[in-house]
Amino acid sequence: MAKALMTAVLCAITLQLAAGTAHCAAGKAVAIAVYVSGDVKVKHAGAEGPVLLKVGDDLFLEDSVETGSDGKASLALIYGAELRINENSVLEFVPGKGLGLVSLNAGQVWTRILHKRTLLEIRTPAAVCSIRGTETDIEQRQRLTVKVYEGHVDVKNTAGTVTLKAGEITRVVGIAAPPARPVKMGEHDAGQWQVGVTSEDIYKFLEKLQNGGGPAALDLTVGKSGKAGKDVRIRLKKKEAGK
């Protein structure tokens, strides 16, 4: 009877956790969607194809996000930053050591650091942008354009490195070309697309993300052949990294 009870419990857990179970092997979520508008899809690592991204969805390493021609999204990152994504963008969360890493394959993102100790890197085909305590706009189209609104950013590739301060802009035409010398942004350089692409509850989402998200326990009713049975509460122990 004990074996049958355990089997029923495991089946119930499988049904209730559903899609979340597929990410157990991926470890802890690294981001959570706090705002979604228009066509925004996520392809989870190991999944056959993309699905629509919804507010409250967790994102894991090696997941990728793609926005359509009318799509915008905002993500709270566990590293302590907000990432706003413009239309026609493709990005992926990649493994890093000691800091947040995002690969921007194409498109445009705006970052806001929410914690002064946060280090964030945005990798693009043209250069790597190392962001420290700043608000910045990074756009990778035919060339890379980096604008800094607050703080500073290092932009580097194999051909050179430049450091941008607040109010400065640089461009990179390709991986073989060094980043251009930073210059002061003109009155038409400052973007407005990121305004409103966020949530007033972003800190609540971030707290949920940093606490691991998901239920601390599952309330199940276990019985025979669908009949009413005993109520069972199973506490879910968070899996520690590396175990």
Long-range contacts (C-beta under 8 A, 24 or more apart in sequence): 4-224, 5-222, 8-222, 8-223, 9-220, 9-222, 9-232, 9-234, 12-218, 12-220, 12-222, 13-218, 13-220, 13-234, 16-218, 16-220, 20-58, 20-214, 22-46, 22-47, 23-58, 23-60, 24-239, 26-60, 26-61, 26-62, 27-60, 27-61, 27-239, 27-241, 28-60, 28-78, 28-212, 28-241, 29-58, 29-59, 29-60, 29-78, 29-209, 29-213, 30-59, 30-60, 30-61, 30-77, 30-78, 30-79, 30-93, 30-100, 31-58, 31-59, 31-75, 31-76, 31-77, 31-78, 31-83, 31-93, 31-209, 32-56, 32-57, 32-58, 32-59, 32-75, 32-76, 32-205, 32-206, 32-208, 32-209, 32-213, 33-57, 33-59, 33-73, 33-74, 33-75, 34-74, 34-75, 34-76, 34-82, 34-198, 34-199, 34-201, 34-202, 34-205, 35-72, 35-73, 35-74, 35-84, 35-197, 35-198, 35-199, 36-72, 36-73, 37-70, 37-71, 37-72, 37-73, 37-197, 38-67, 38-68, 38-70, 38-71, 38-72, 38-87, 39-67, 39-68, 39-69, 39-70, 39-71, 40-65, 40-66, 40-67, 40-68, 40-71, 40-72, 40-73, 40-85, 41-65, 41-66, 41-67, 41-68, 42-66, 55-199, 56-205, 58-209, 58-213, 59-93, 60-93, 61-93, 61-94, 61-95, 62-92, 62-93, 62-94, 62-95, 63-92, 63-93, 64-90, 64-91, 64-92, 64-93, 65-89, 65-90, 65-91, 65-92, 66-90, 67-107, 72-193, 72-197, 73-197, 74-197, 74-198, 74-199, 74-202, 76-114, 76-202, 76-205, 76-206, 76-209, 77-102, 77-120, 78-206, 78-209, 78-210, 79-118, 79-119, 79-120, 80-113, 80-114, 80-115, 80-117, 80-118, 80-206, 81-111, 81-112, 81-113, 81-114, 81-115, 81-118, 81-120, 81-131, 82-111, 82-112, 82-114, 82-198, 82-202, 83-109, 83-110, 83-111, 84-109, 84-110, 84-111, 84-112, 84-194, 84-197, 84-198, 85-109, 85-197, 86-110, 86-139, 86-193, 86-194, 94-123, 96-121, 104-138, 104-140, 105-140, 106-140, 106-141, 107-139, 107-140, 107-141, 108-137, 108-138, 108-139, 108-140, 108-141, 108-193, 109-137, 109-138, 110-135, 110-136, 110-137, 110-138, 110-191, 110-193, 110-194, 110-197, 111-135, 111-136, 111-138, 113-151, 114-202, 114-203, 114-206, 125-175, 126-157, 126-172, 126-173, 126-174, 126-175, 127-155, 127-156, 127-157, 127-172, 127-175, 127-179, 128-155, 128-156, 128-157, 129-153, 129-154, 129-155, 130-154, 130-155, 130-156, 134-166, 136-164, 137-191, 137-194, 143-171, 143-172, 143-173, 143-174, 144-171, 144-172, 144-173, 145-169, 145-170, 145-171, 146-170, 146-171, 146-172, 146-179, 147-185, 147-189, 147-190, 147-191, 149-190, 155-179, 212-238
